[in-house]
Amino acid sequence: MPEDFELTSYDNLNTDDYLEHVERPLSWNNLYERPAMIERLPNLNGKNVLDLGCASGYFSEYALKQGAKVMAVDISQKMLDKLAASVKSEGLEIHRADLAQPMPFLKTNCYDCVIASLVLHYIKDWKPLLAELYRVVKKGGRVIISTHHPLATFNHLESDDYFDFKMVEEVWGQNGPHPFTVRYYKRPINEILRPILESEFKVISIDEPLPNKKCKELDPRTYERLMERPAFLFIVLEK
């Protein structure tokens, strides 16, 4: 049976299609998820940041511009190659790794902030990953997470069973010129909260922020939808 990373890695798709999809000015990443994540980030100037599942490198580049040193980690070599080609900085280190496995190349008590943007839904078992993050984060350091909201996934997939915890397959970018297939885990809220509450982290917040005024100005239709239905869940943890 293939490992999860073999099924979920973006090496399995055309990365240009993915980047075209997420970097659209009116993508939900740009309209909603990225602004909400940035609101939850601490001051990054002079800090060590771990960009977990860095993908296109948006948050790696953001953290570098804020004066941080960044370790960018992803399973997709194609994505890492894109990041290395587009961002030239002595403060950036790039490493390929399966996030579901131990990451001994990460130093213990090293990172002030971990950014995990829309990556945990590609990983089945969060417990080992959270333990590994607890090891590498400094005392007082934070982990900022965004992930698929289980209700949004349930409604979007028109599933018959909200409590079903399984890998699903979906075609993204169907309204664009180059649709592509992704795989990720559908899980109920208890399968999100259990590993978090069983970890050693202190929970700072778990919330469903509403879209901001800029979203309303750029795309009123998406704004109205996000005002009524959650899209992502945002979690802040502290060591």
Secondary structure, DSSP 8 states (H G I E B T S, - for coil): ---HHHHH-GGGS-HHHHHHHHTSTTSHIIIIIHHHHHHH----TT-EEEEET-TT-HHHHHHHHTT-EEEEEES-HHHHHHHHHH---TTEEEEE--TTS--TTS-TT-EEEEEEES-GGG-S-HHHHHHHHHHHEEEEEEEEEEEE-HHHHHHHHT-S-TT--EEEEEEE-TTSSS-EEEEEEE--HHHHHHHHHHSSSEEEEEE-----HHHHHH-HHHHHHHHHS--EEEEEEE-
